[in-house]
Amino acid sequence: MEKGRRPNLSPKKKMGKKNPTDTADPVKNFERWKKKYNKTKTRVKQEKRQKRKPEWQVEKEVIQRLVNKYNEINAKDAERFSDFPISKNTLRGLMEAQYRQPTEIQRQTIGFALQGKDVLGAAKTGSGKTLAFLIPVLECLYRQQWTAMDGLGALIISPTRELAYQTFEVLRKVGKNHEFSAGLIIGGKDLKNESEKIHRTNIIICTPGRLLQHMDETAAFHASDLHMLVLDEADRILDMGFSDTINAIVENLPKTRQTLLFSATQTKSVKDLARLSLKDPEYVWVHEKAKFRSHLQKKVIVFFACCKEVQYLFRVFCRLRPGMPILALHGKQQQMKRVEVYNDFIKKKNAVLFATDIAARGLASPKEDSGTEEAGKTPYKEGGEALLVLLPSEEESMLSQLQEKKVPINRIQ
């Protein structure tokens, strides 16, 4: 031992052993626990991510659950659209467009259509036929997970441009949450522009003449994958002389498809068309006395036989200044002008529209119920009436036509 140096008599600490005071430190214990917890949490998340089902598989399971409920549909119990097994996207579109309660024709039709059956629907104008076929159209393509690459999936044929335009507007509102592409194919528009887009369109709303023109002239257009055909206002289509056109169109469509045919009246020509187009259809009839929701009382549509009458009386009433807007709609107007008049009439709270027969089944007010899609429906809605002023020479013919179509008549002397 060196001189002058004191010996170290304290015991030496053994290496590798922790001081007992270290484990008693709560801060260090919490930090150690937190680190371990975060590692475990990260590991669990990674395991869940690996086990998570792909989005397409989840969607497929949702669709299958809806399909399993189709056979359980009871039309009598369906008081709201949410009572039907339809997709969330369609329901959301209906709610956002203020459509909540189905009309009678919708209640009876939607179940059959969802089950994939052909339907022959007979109901008065204004009963709600548009949503009765638009909802099944959307659901049909949703079940198939249809995309723009799949081309045409549903075809809706309307008798007039105005009715086709209105149906297209309803589709835009109700189907906006889906990713389907839709197109309005009517006369008065650029044929070349339509031809460039038609092959990527999933839902086409059209008039018969224009559709047949594309079938004949547009090389890119084909309907080989079509799933659903809808003939709206079939009686009107045939009355306008499109019988041969419709037959030619049907010949170009696949035999295996679902067809929905709607008509305000059941004439012999409509029944003949049904025999050619439908396979074992379900018949849906709405009672003659069925009630419809009230319409706006401050709007009036006056129908005339020819364009000259509309033009003349429009000028006369504008000079008389009756204190409410006067509008005119007739066949000599350009298509853009017709659309402008139509939109103007819809936006106004009260107005009088003078129109020829082109508008007889093509106009509706946005606050009318979900089933009221066409003009010419005023006499059928609650509180509505139709007044016909006839010359003596016209009376016999007109009355016989009304009686044939079972329209109630009250003669005013």
Secondary structure, DSSP 8 states (H G I E B T S, - for coil): --TT-----S----TT---HHHHT-HHHHHHHHHHHHHHHHHHHHHHHHHH---HHHHHHHHHHHHHHTGGG--GGG--SGGGS---HHHHHHHHHTT--S--HHHHHHHHHHHTT--EEEE--TTS-HHHHHHHHHHHHHHHTT--GGG---EEEE-SSHHHHHHHHHHHHHHTTTS---EEEE-TTS-HHHHHHHGGG-SEEEE-HHHHHHHHHH-TT---TT--EEEETTHHHHHHTT-HHHHHHHHHTS-SS-EEEEEESS--HHHHHHHHHH-SS-EEEE--TT-------TTEEEEE-SSHHHHHHHHHHHHHH--SS-EEEE-TTS-HHHHHHHHHHHHH-SSEEEEE-GGGTTT---TTS-TT--SSS-GGGSTT--------HHHHHHHHHHHHHTT-------
